Amino acid sequence: MKTLITGAFKYSKEQIKKLNSIGCETVFIQDEREKLDIDVSCIEAVICNGLFLYNDISKFKSLKFIQLTSTGFDRVNMEYIKNNNIEIHNAKGVYSVPMAEWVVLKILEIYKNTKFFIKNQDNKVWEKKRDLLELTDKTVTIVGCGNVGIEVAKRLKAFGCKINGVARRKVQYDYIDKVYSMEELNEVLKISDIVVLTIALNEDTKHLFNKERFDVMKEESVLVNVARGAIVKEEDLIEVLKCGKFMGVALDVMENEPLCVSSELWDFDRVLITPHNSFASDKTGSRMFGVMCENLEKFILGRK
């Protein structure tokens, strides 16, 4: 099966042999944005992130299988995929652990005012700060109870936090004390010290967090977005930040990436920004390869 593999992951000789052994004839491209100089009409399987943002999927006439290296499905035309009976998988579980670790890191950086101490160290200033917080008994609301959300809950539970979840289905989730429906979102935001966004982006969740949501949140709450940038309406966030809202905000994702140098978000001392980097770790490559191989092997065996 002719398989096109794209993106940042590098594969060892042993991994390539593994792909060959399960029936893949592999073709590699590094940059998905570059014009493809291969005949894509014979490609049957694609391993990619945003390839179809830059290439017309309809030209892949033989395409029957897609393995995304992202957790979200927002970078592919799902209607076309469904209508053409293309099997598609996301990178479920691949990035959950490092993303959850990033969430905990940023919350602690805000609660322990790490930025203050780093600046003082850079300037060789010895100054104590007493008004620091701990996580014990804080109410955390995780909006989106998928793999990332559960890994966040698991870690914050160990700090003694009370964990709420907001999900489409009100079922019991591991490490979550109480589950709220999306219709109850405003209700739970009112009582939350920390709000973590891990929800998928779609038509219903775009700009889910806007001025209306911010207004019901606690003045000194913490907002963390590790989902997709467009979950948050940035202009509304900037507006409420100017009015003194939030103890701190941590953003790994933006509506438009990279974040424009003229964005006012850069200017707030209590906003922590990273460049869509929370997924990175020494384990993600091997996890991604394992998921990819398992799904490819099942697909190929199912065709025989």
N, C-alpha and C positions, 0 to 999 in steps of 0.2 A: 504494500500500500504506500503510494507516494505521499510523503509527509513533509510539510513545510513547517520549520521551527524558527521562531523569531524571538527577539528580546534580549534581555540582559543576562540571563542565566547561561553559564558556560558548562559544557558537559565533558566528562572525562572519556577516554577511549573505552573504558569498561562500560560506561553508560550508553555510548553509541552502539557498542556490541549488543547490549541488552535490547535496545530498540530494534536493531537488525534481526535479532533472534526471534522477536515476536511478530516480525513481518513488515517492518517499516523500512522503506527506502527514503532516507532523510536528505532534505535540502535545507540549508541554513541561510538566514539573512540576519544581520545584526540590528539595523535601524529600520523600524517599520515605516518610517516616514519617507524613505527613499523609494524611487521608482523601481518596480520589480522588473528585472531583465530576464525573467523565466516565463515559460508558458504555464500560466496558472490554471488553464482549463483541464489539465490532467491531475491536479492536486486533489487528493481524496481526503486528507486530514490536515488540520492546521493547529499548531500550538502557538498561541499569540496572546498579546495584551490588547493593543488598540489597532491592530492591522487594518481592520475594516473601517476605521475612521479615515484612512488615507487611500484605501483601495476598494473598488466596487466589488462587493461580494458576488454579484450576479455573473461576473466573469469567471468565477471558480465553478465551472460547469459540473465537475465531478465531485464536488465537496459533499461529504457525508458525515464528517466528524470534526468538532471544534473543541479543543481544550484551552480554556482561558487561563492565563497566569494571574488573573485578577479575581477578586471575590465577587465583584459586581458584574451585572449583565448589561449595564447602561451604555457600553461602548459597542454594542452589536445590535443589528436589526432583528429583534426577536420575532417579529411578524414574518419576515422573509424566511428565517430559520425554521419556524414552525410549518409554514406553507410548503417548504421544500424537504421536509422530513430529515433535517440535519440534526444529528445528536450533538448536544452541547453540554459541557461540564464547566464549572468554575473551580477556583482553587480553594475549595472548602477546607478549612482547618489548617491551611498552610501557614498563614500569617497571624493566626489568632494569638499565639503566645507572645511574640515580640510586640504586637500592637497593644495587648493588655499591659505588658510591662511598661510601655511608653506612657500609657494612661496613668498608671500609678506614679511613675517618675514625675510627670508634669503636675499632678495634684500635690505631691510632696514638695516640689519646687515652689509652688504657690504657697502652701501652708507653712513652709519653713523659710520662705522669703530668700531663696537661694541666690537670686539675682543681686540682692543687697550685699550679701557676703562676698560674692565673686567680684563685684565692683570694688569693694573695700580691699580685698586681697590684691587686686591689680594695682591699687593705689597705696598698698602697704599701710592700710588703716586698721587699727585694732579697736573695734567698737561692738559692744554687745547689743543684742536686740531681744527684748523680753516678750513682745506681743506675738508669739508664734503659736500655731494651733497644732493639735494632734487629731488623728482620724477617729479615735475612739468615740463611739456613739453618734457619729455623723450619719445623716440620712443621704444615701446615694441613690439617684434614679438613673437607670440605664435604659435609654430609649433604643430598643432593638435587642431582642433576646436570641440572636444567632450565636455562632461559635465565638466571635470576638466578645460579645456582651457577656457570655457565660464565663469566659476566661477572666474578664475584668471583675465580675462578681466574685469569682473564686478567690482572687487575690485581695480584694478589698474586704471581703468577709473575714480574712485572717487578721485584718487590722482592727476588727471590732466594729465595723460599720453596719448599719441597718440598710439592707439592699432592697430597693424597689425595681421592678421591671415594667416596661411599657411594651406591649406586643399586640399583634393582630388577634392572637388567640389567647384567651385567659386560661392557660393550663399551667401546671406546676413545672418550674424550671429549677435545675440544681443551683444551689447557693443563693437563690432569690427568695426573700421573705414574703413579698406580696407582689402580685401581678395586676397591673392596670390595663385597661383597653385604651386604644388610641383616642376614643371619645372622652376618656377620663384624664387626658394628658394635663390639661390646665390644673386640675384638682391636685395632682401629685406634684407638679412643679412648685406649687405654693409652699409645700412642706420640705422641699429638697435643699440640702446644703451644697450638694454637688450633682451636676447633671452631665452625663456622659452620652454622647451620640455615637451609636454604632449601627444605625438603621440603614437599610438599602435606599438608594436614590431611585425614585420613580415619579410619575406625574402627581401622585398623592403626597409625596414627602418633599418635593422641591419647595424650598423656602418655608418648610414646616416651622422652623424657628425664625420668627419675625418679631416685630415690635409687640404684637399682641402677646406672644409667649414670653418675651423678655419682661414685659410689664407685670406679669403675675409671679415671676420668680423673685426669690429673696434678693434684697439689695446687695448683700455680701456673699452671695452664692458664687460657685465656681462652675464655669461651662467648659467642657472639653469636647472637641469634635475630631473624631478619628474615622468618620464615615466617608462622606463625600462633601465637598465644599458647598455645593448648591443646597444642601439641607438647611444651611444658615443664609439668611438674607443679609449680606455683608453691610449694605448701606444702613440697615436698621440697627445692626450690631454697633457700627461706628457711632450712630446717633445716641444710643443709650450709654455707650462707654463715655462719651463726652459729658453726659449728665451724671457720671459717677457710679453707674451700675457695675456690679460684679467686683468681687475681691480679686479675681483673676480669670483669664480666659486662655485656654491652650488650643491651638489650631495646627493640625498637621495637614489639613486639606483646605483648598480655596476654591471659590467659584471659577476663577480663571487662573491657571497655573502656567508659568511661574507668577507669583504675586507681583503686580506692577510696583516699580520702585516709588511711584507717586501715591500708592495706597496709604491712607492715614492709619491703617492697622499697624504699620511699622512703628508709629510714633508713641503708642501707648506703653508705658512702662510695665503695666500689669497684664499685657498680652504676650504670650509665649508662642513663637512661630517656628515650625520646622518644615522643610520642603518636601512634604509627602514622603516621609522617610521612616515612619513608625514600623513599617513591615520588615525592615532590614534586620537580619541576624545571621549568625554562622550556621543556622540549621535550616533556613528556608529553602535553599537549593536542593538539599537531599529530600526534604518533604515534598517539594514540588515535583521532583522526578518520580518519587514513589506514587503520587497521585496520578500523574500523567501515564505512567506505565500500567498501572492497574486499570485505568479507564480504557486505554488503547487496547490492552490485551483482551478485556471483556468484549469490546466492540468487534475486534478481529475474529475472536472465537465465535461470536454470535452470527457472523456472516457465513461461517463455514457450514 
